[in-house]
Amino acid sequence: MSTIDGMFDRVTFDGEDRQYNYNLHVKVKEMAADLDKNAPDCAEKTLAFRSLHLFLMHAEIALGKKPKYRI
């Protein structure tokens, strides 16, 4: 598998991993809503939202590294 293939693998989670992934999204959305409600609009708030987005992306990639999802 080339580096490019590894970067763009698509993973569809199943079973416990699907529920875990869903739960992560719910928790991050709750954190973002709480931050939006309590913090004034500023550059740091924007960076916090971007960091939450990056967290989700990297968490999904980490879950996708499980042997059962590798081609």
JONOR-V335480 format. One record per backbone hydrogen bond with DSSP energy under -1.0 kcal/mol. NH is the residue of the N-H (numbers start at 1). CO is the residue of the C=O. Records with the same first field share a line. If there is no record, write none. Layout:
NH = CO + CO
This chain:
6 = 2
7 = 3
8 = 4
17 = 14
19 = 15
20 = 16
21 = 17
22 = 18
23 = 19
24 = 20
25 = 21
26 = 22
27 = 23
28 = 24
29 = 25
30 = 26
31 = 27
32 = 28
33 = 29
34 = 30
35 = 31
36 = 32
37 = 33
38 = 34
39 = 35
46 = 42
47 = 43
48 = 44
49 = 45
50 = 46
51 = 47
52 = 48
53 = 49
54 = 50
55 = 51
56 = 52
57 = 53
58 = 54
59 = 55
60 = 56
61 = 57
62 = 58
63 = 59
64 = 60
65 = 62
66 = 63
69 = 66
70 = 67
